[in-house]
Amino acid sequence: MDHSLNIVIVDENPVRAAILTEGLREAGLTEITHLEGTTNLLARIYQIDPDVILIDLENPSRDMLEQMFQVSRIVKRPIAMFVDQSDTASIQASVDAGVSAYIVDGLKKERMKHILDLCISRFNAFAKLETELSNARSALEDRKVIDRAKGILMKAKGLTEEQAYVLLRTTAMNEKKKIAEIAQSVITASEMLK
Protein backbone atom coordinates (compact mmCIF):
# COMPACT_ATOMS: atom_id res chain seq x y z
CA MET A 1 0.00 0.00 0.00
CA ASP A 2 1.15 3.50 -0.82
CA HIS A 3 1.70 5.22 2.55
CA SER A 4 1.44 8.69 1.01
CA LEU A 5 -2.26 8.25 0.22
CA ASN A 6 -4.39 11.29 0.98
CA ILE A 7 -7.50 9.98 2.75
CA VAL A 8 -10.71 11.79 3.67
CA ILE A 9 -12.95 10.48 6.41
CA VAL A 10 -16.55 11.70 6.30
CA ASP A 11 -18.12 11.09 9.69
CA GLU A 12 -20.32 13.21 11.93
CA ASN A 13 -19.39 11.11 14.96
CA PRO A 14 -15.92 12.09 16.30
CA VAL A 15 -15.52 8.83 18.26
CA ARG A 16 -16.12 6.68 15.19
CA ALA A 17 -13.87 8.95 13.10
CA ALA A 18 -11.13 8.52 15.71
CA ILE A 19 -11.37 4.74 15.35
CA LEU A 20 -10.93 5.03 11.57
CA THR A 21 -8.09 7.53 11.95
CA GLU A 22 -6.27 5.38 14.51
CA GLY A 23 -6.58 2.29 12.30
CA LEU A 24 -5.20 4.21 9.33
CA ARG A 25 -2.30 5.62 11.36
CA GLU A 26 -1.44 2.13 12.63
CA ALA A 27 -1.35 1.02 8.97
CA GLY A 28 1.28 3.75 8.34
CA LEU A 29 -0.98 6.33 6.72
CA THR A 30 -0.60 9.92 7.86
CA GLU A 31 -2.37 12.18 5.33
CA ILE A 32 -5.85 11.98 6.82
CA THR A 33 -8.53 14.69 6.77
CA HIS A 34 -11.69 14.37 8.83
CA LEU A 35 -14.84 16.09 7.56
CA GLU A 36 -17.42 16.24 10.33
CA GLY A 37 -20.43 17.67 8.56
CA THR A 38 -21.88 16.98 5.16
CA THR A 39 -22.61 20.62 4.28
CA ASN A 40 -21.01 21.44 0.92
CA LEU A 41 -19.46 17.98 1.02
CA LEU A 42 -18.77 17.68 -2.69
CA ALA A 43 -17.01 21.06 -2.88
CA ARG A 44 -14.90 20.26 0.17
CA ILE A 45 -13.90 16.87 -1.24
CA TYR A 46 -12.96 18.51 -4.56
CA GLN A 47 -10.83 21.02 -2.67
CA ILE A 48 -8.97 18.30 -0.76
CA ASP A 49 -8.73 16.00 -3.83
CA PRO A 50 -8.23 12.79 -1.82
CA ASP A 51 -6.95 9.47 -3.14
CA VAL A 52 -9.50 7.51 -1.07
CA ILE A 53 -12.74 8.46 0.69
CA LEU A 54 -14.03 6.67 3.78
CA ILE A 55 -17.64 7.39 4.68
CA ASP A 56 -19.03 6.32 8.05
CA LEU A 57 -22.80 6.63 8.29
CA GLU A 58 -23.70 4.75 11.51
CA ASN A 59 -27.50 4.77 10.86
CA PRO A 60 -27.91 6.49 7.50
CA SER A 61 -31.16 8.09 6.42
CA ARG A 62 -32.30 7.84 2.80
CA ASP A 63 -31.37 11.51 2.24
CA MET A 64 -27.90 10.94 3.67
CA LEU A 65 -27.40 7.84 1.52
CA GLU A 66 -28.50 9.75 -1.59
CA GLN A 67 -26.01 12.54 -0.86
CA MET A 68 -23.21 9.98 -0.39
CA PHE A 69 -24.19 8.25 -3.63
CA GLN A 70 -23.98 11.57 -5.48
CA VAL A 71 -20.46 12.01 -4.13
CA SER A 72 -19.44 8.51 -5.23
CA ARG A 73 -20.91 8.98 -8.73
CA ILE A 74 -19.19 12.33 -9.32
CA VAL A 75 -15.86 11.85 -7.54
CA LYS A 76 -14.00 9.06 -9.31
CA ARG A 77 -12.08 7.75 -6.31
CA PRO A 78 -12.11 4.55 -4.27
CA ILE A 79 -14.85 4.88 -1.65
CA ALA A 80 -15.44 2.66 1.36
CA MET A 81 -18.75 3.11 3.15
CA PHE A 82 -19.19 1.95 6.75
CA VAL A 83 -22.73 1.43 8.06
CA ASP A 84 -24.10 -0.24 11.19
CA GLN A 85 -27.13 -1.76 9.53
CA SER A 86 -28.19 -2.24 5.98
CA ASP A 87 -30.70 -3.72 3.61
CA THR A 88 -30.45 -5.21 0.14
CA ALA A 89 -31.69 -2.03 -1.57
CA SER A 90 -29.04 0.12 0.15
CA ILE A 91 -26.28 -2.29 -0.77
CA GLN A 92 -27.43 -2.42 -4.40
CA ALA A 93 -27.76 1.37 -4.57
CA SER A 94 -24.24 1.73 -3.14
CA VAL A 95 -22.74 -0.65 -5.67
CA ASP A 96 -24.63 1.09 -8.50
CA ALA A 97 -23.31 4.44 -7.28
CA GLY A 98 -19.72 3.22 -7.43
CA VAL A 99 -18.93 2.52 -3.78
CA SER A 100 -15.92 0.19 -3.84
CA ALA A 101 -16.40 -1.38 -0.41
CA TYR A 102 -19.64 -1.47 1.60
CA ILE A 103 -18.88 -2.58 5.14
CA VAL A 104 -21.74 -3.43 7.50
CA ASP A 105 -20.95 -3.41 11.22
CA GLY A 106 -17.23 -3.55 10.51
CA LEU A 107 -15.77 -0.49 12.19
CA LYS A 108 -12.66 -2.02 13.76
CA LYS A 109 -9.31 -0.27 13.54
CA GLU A 110 -7.44 -3.56 12.98
CA ARG A 111 -9.31 -4.10 9.71
CA MET A 112 -8.59 -0.67 8.18
CA LYS A 113 -5.51 -1.64 6.14
CA HIS A 114 -7.26 -4.66 4.65
CA ILE A 115 -10.43 -2.72 3.91
CA LEU A 116 -8.40 0.05 2.28
CA ASP A 117 -6.45 -2.46 0.16
CA LEU A 118 -9.71 -4.12 -0.93
CA CYS A 119 -11.35 -0.78 -1.68
CA ILE A 120 -8.46 0.42 -3.86
CA SER A 121 -8.08 -2.94 -5.65
CA ARG A 122 -11.79 -3.18 -6.40
CA PHE A 123 -11.90 0.42 -7.62
CA ASN A 124 -8.91 -0.15 -9.92
CA ALA A 125 -10.41 -3.39 -11.31
CA PHE A 126 -13.74 -1.66 -11.98
CA ALA A 127 -12.01 1.36 -13.58
CA LYS A 128 -10.07 -1.01 -15.86
CA LEU A 129 -13.31 -2.72 -16.91
CA GLU A 130 -14.95 0.65 -17.59
CA THR A 131 -11.99 1.69 -19.76
CA GLU A 132 -12.07 -1.59 -21.67
CA LEU A 133 -15.83 -1.25 -22.20
CA SER A 134 -15.45 2.32 -23.40
CA ASN A 135 -12.67 1.30 -25.80
CA ALA A 136 -14.78 -1.58 -27.14
CA ARG A 137 -17.76 0.72 -27.69
CA SER A 138 -15.55 3.25 -29.46
CA ALA A 139 -14.05 0.56 -31.69
CA LEU A 140 -17.54 -0.70 -32.55
CA GLU A 141 -18.68 2.81 -33.44
CA ASP A 142 -15.56 3.32 -35.57
CA ARG A 143 -16.24 0.02 -37.31
CA LYS A 144 -19.82 1.09 -38.13
CA VAL A 145 -18.61 4.43 -39.53
CA ILE A 146 -15.92 2.71 -41.63
CA ASP A 147 -18.39 0.13 -42.96
CA ARG A 148 -20.86 2.87 -43.90
CA ALA A 149 -18.12 4.89 -45.65
CA LYS A 150 -16.97 1.77 -47.53
CA GLY A 151 -20.53 1.29 -48.75
CA ILE A 152 -20.70 4.88 -49.97
CA LEU A 153 -17.35 4.54 -51.80
CA MET A 154 -18.33 1.18 -53.31
CA LYS A 155 -21.54 2.66 -54.69
CA ALA A 156 -20.09 6.00 -55.84
CA LYS A 157 -16.84 4.71 -57.36
CA GLY A 158 -17.77 1.14 -58.28
CA LEU A 159 -15.14 -0.32 -55.91
CA THR A 160 -15.00 -3.66 -54.16
CA GLU A 161 -15.14 -3.68 -50.38
CA GLU A 162 -11.38 -4.31 -50.20
CA GLN A 163 -10.64 -1.45 -52.61
CA ALA A 164 -12.86 0.92 -50.63
CA TYR A 165 -11.03 0.01 -47.43
CA VAL A 166 -7.62 0.45 -49.07
CA LEU A 167 -8.71 3.89 -50.30
CA LEU A 168 -9.82 4.89 -46.77
CA ARG A 169 -6.62 3.54 -45.22
CA THR A 170 -4.34 5.22 -47.78
CA THR A 171 -6.13 8.53 -47.41
CA ALA A 172 -5.88 8.27 -43.62
CA MET A 173 -2.13 7.65 -43.82
CA ASN A 174 -1.62 10.51 -46.26
CA GLU A 175 -3.66 12.89 -44.10
CA LYS A 176 -2.11 11.56 -40.86
CA LYS A 177 -5.58 10.87 -39.47
CA LYS A 178 -7.44 7.85 -38.20
CA ILE A 179 -9.40 5.78 -40.70
CA ALA A 180 -12.58 6.49 -38.74
CA GLU A 181 -12.02 10.25 -39.15
CA ILE A 182 -11.65 9.89 -42.92
CA ALA A 183 -14.69 7.60 -43.00
CA GLN A 184 -16.72 10.20 -41.12
CA SER A 185 -15.62 12.83 -43.65
CA VAL A 186 -16.81 10.59 -46.49
CA ILE A 187 -20.20 10.17 -44.79
CA THR A 188 -20.52 13.90 -44.14
CA ALA A 189 -19.62 14.78 -47.74
CA SER A 190 -22.06 12.20 -49.04
CA GLU A 191 -24.89 13.61 -46.95
CA MET A 192 -24.11 17.13 -48.15
CA LEU A 193 -24.32 16.00 -51.79
CA LYS A 194 -27.74 14.39 -51.45
C-alpha positions in Angstrom: 0.0 0.0 0.0 1.2 3.5 -0.8 1.7 5.2 2.5 1.4 8.7 1.0 -2.3 8.2 0.2 -4.4 11.3 1.0 -7.5 10.0 2.8 -10.7 11.8 3.7 -13.0 10.5 6.4 -16.5 11.7 6.3 -18.1 11.1 9.7 -20.3 13.2 11.9 -19.4 11.1 15.0 -15.9 12.1 16.3 -15.5 8.8 18.3 -16.1 6.7 15.2 -13.9 8.9 13.1 -11.1 8.5 15.7 -11.4 4.7 15.3 -10.9 5.0 11.6 -8.1 7.5 12.0 -6.3 5.4 14.5 -6.6 2.3 12.3 -5.2 4.2 9.3 -2.3 5.6 11.4 -1.4 2.1 12.6 -1.3 1.0 9.0 1.3 3.8 8.3 -1.0 6.3 6.7 -0.6 9.9 7.9 -2.4 12.2 5.3 -5.9 12.0 6.8 -8.5 14.7 6.8 -11.7 14.4 8.8 -14.8 16.1 7.6 -17.4 16.2 10.3 -20.4 17.7 8.6 -21.9 17.0 5.2 -22.6 20.6 4.3 -21.0 21.4 0.9 -19.5 18.0 1.0 -18.8 17.7 -2.7 -17.0 21.1 -2.9 -14.9 20.3 0.2 -13.9 16.9 -1.2 -13.0 18.5 -4.6 -10.8 21.0 -2.7 -9.0 18.3 -0.8 -8.7 16.0 -3.8 -8.2 12.8 -1.8 -6.9 9.5 -3.1 -9.5 7.5 -1.1 -12.7 8.5 0.7 -14.0 6.7 3.8 -17.6 7.4 4.7 -19.0 6.3 8.1 -22.8 6.6 8.3 -23.7 4.7 11.5 -27.5 4.8 10.9 -27.9 6.5 7.5 -31.2 8.1 6.4 -32.3 7.8 2.8 -31.4 11.5 2.2 -27.9 10.9 3.7 -27.4 7.8 1.5 -28.5 9.7 -1.6 -26.0 12.5 -0.9 -23.2 10.0 -0.4 -24.2 8.2 -3.6 -24.0 11.6 -5.5 -20.5 12.0 -4.1 -19.4 8.5 -5.2 -20.9 9.0 -8.7 -19.2 12.3 -9.3 -15.9 11.8 -7.5 -14.0 9.1 -9.3 -12.1 7.8 -6.3 -12.1 4.5 -4.3 -14.8 4.9 -1.6 -15.4 2.7 1.4 -18.7 3.1 3.1 -19.2 1.9 6.7 -22.7 1.4 8.1 -24.1 -0.2 11.2 -27.1 -1.8 9.5 -28.2 -2.2 6.0 -30.7 -3.7 3.6 -30.4 -5.2 0.1 -31.7 -2.0 -1.6 -29.0 0.1 0.1 -26.3 -2.3 -0.8 -27.4 -2.4 -4.4 -27.8 1.4 -4.6 -24.2 1.7 -3.1 -22.7 -0.6 -5.7 -24.6 1.1 -8.5 -23.3 4.4 -7.3 -19.7 3.2 -7.4 -18.9 2.5 -3.8 -15.9 0.2 -3.8 -16.4 -1.4 -0.4 -19.6 -1.5 1.6 -18.9 -2.6 5.1 -21.7 -3.4 7.5 -21.0 -3.4 11.2 -17.2 -3.6 10.5 -15.8 -0.5 12.2 -12.7 -2.0 13.8 -9.3 -0.3 13.5 -7.4 -3.6 13.0 -9.3 -4.1 9.7 -8.6 -0.7 8.2 -5.5 -1.6 6.1 -7.3 -4.7 4.6 -10.4 -2.7 3.9 -8.4 0.1 2.3 -6.5 -2.5 0.2 -9.7 -4.1 -0.9 -11.3 -0.8 -1.7 -8.5 0.4 -3.9 -8.1 -2.9 -5.7 -11.8 -3.2 -6.4 -11.9 0.4 -7.6 -8.9 -0.2 -9.9 -10.4 -3.4 -11.3 -13.7 -1.7 -12.0 -12.0 1.4 -13.6 -10.1 -1.0 -15.9 -13.3 -2.7 -16.9 -14.9 0.6 -17.6 -12.0 1.7 -19.8 -12.1 -1.6 -21.7 -15.8 -1.2 -22.2 -15.4 2.3 -23.4 -12.7 1.3 -25.8 -14.8 -1.6 -27.1 -17.8 0.7 -27.7 -15.6 3.3 -29.5 -14.1 0.6 -31.7 -17.5 -0.7 -32.5 -18.7 2.8 -33.4 -15.6 3.3 -35.6 -16.2 0.0 -37.3 -19.8 1.1 -38.1 -18.6 4.4 -39.5 -15.9 2.7 -41.6 -18.4 0.1 -43.0 -20.9 2.9 -43.9 -18.1 4.9 -45.7 -17.0 1.8 -47.5 -20.5 1.3 -48.7 -20.7 4.9 -50.0 -17.4 4.5 -51.8 -18.3 1.2 -53.3 -21.5 2.7 -54.7 -20.1 6.0 -55.8 -16.8 4.7 -57.4 -17.8 1.1 -58.3 -15.1 -0.3 -55.9 -15.0 -3.7 -54.2 -15.1 -3.7 -50.4 -11.4 -4.3 -50.2 -10.6 -1.5 -52.6 -12.9 0.9 -50.6 -11.0 0.0 -47.4 -7.6 0.5 -49.1 -8.7 3.9 -50.3 -9.8 4.9 -46.8 -6.6 3.5 -45.2 -4.3 5.2 -47.8 -6.1 8.5 -47.4 -5.9 8.3 -43.6 -2.1 7.6 -43.8 -1.6 10.5 -46.3 -3.7 12.9 -44.1 -2.1 11.6 -40.9 -5.6 10.9 -39.5 -7.4 7.9 -38.2 -9.4 5.8 -40.7 -12.6 6.5 -38.7 -12.0 10.3 -39.2 -11.7 9.9 -42.9 -14.7 7.6 -43.0 -16.7 10.2 -41.1 -15.6 12.8 -43.7 -16.8 10.6 -46.5 -20.2 10.2 -44.8 -20.5 13.9 -44.1 -19.6 14.8 -47.7 -22.1 12.2 -49.0 -24.9 13.6 -46.9 -24.1 17.1 -48.1 -24.3 16.0 -51.8 -27.7 14.4 -51.4 
